[in-house]
Amino acid sequence: ATGSSPGRGALIVFEGCDRSGKTTQTQKLFDCLVAMGRKVELWRFPERTTGVGKMIDEYLKSGNNLPDEAIHLLFSANRWETAPLLKSKLAAGVTIITDRYAYSGVAFSAAKGLDLNWCKSPDIGLPLPDCVVFCDLHPEKAAKRGGFGEERYENIDMQLKVYHQFQKLRQSDWKVVDASQSVDDMHEEIKTLALEAMDHCTSKPQQRSLW
Ligand code: TMP
């Protein structure tokens, strides 16, 4: 779909380990699509502003200690509580770019030792992304970018496990982008992928669901 032509919006999901450039790249893609006059919104998960999101935020800042299963379900609930809005936006022709989605949900919990299929089940039925951009940066390289932050999962051992889980989850239609290249080169590659995904939505009018 170009310009103002009808059709649904695309769900474009960015995944990857911490410090792989997802936030920078989602923002750049958003700015670029806005400048092109596209109907687009920038989302992120966890969405920390909701009731569930506040509990997740507290957990990540190590304020509360929940069993791994419980925090996993909260991350999923955080997607479900925003899913009606997400679906209606897509149906109204708005493209949604999101910084993380259900793949992070599964990768982080499976990295802690939870069963992969158990981890996938609460997200069954969420909107299926039209494009998954995997920002590929090995955690050893990510660590050299000035270290990880203060939050719960931001350490090399956890990130290595998460990276390994992402490799297991990776599907043939994922767009794996080398995140060690320059910000601008990476953006150009992603822009092409995003425009392709948006165009395909006219020929794929039905929104499908995970997994
Ligand atoms: P953020 O740094 O992108 O805000 O994400 C916060 C952390 O939460 C990050 O380490 C990834 C983790 N996470 C999960 O464990 N499960 C999820 O479902 C999501 C979306 C993120």
Residues whose N, C-alpha, C, O or C-beta is under 5 A from the ligand:
A	BS01	TMP	F45 P46 F75 R100 Y101 S104 G105 F108 Y153
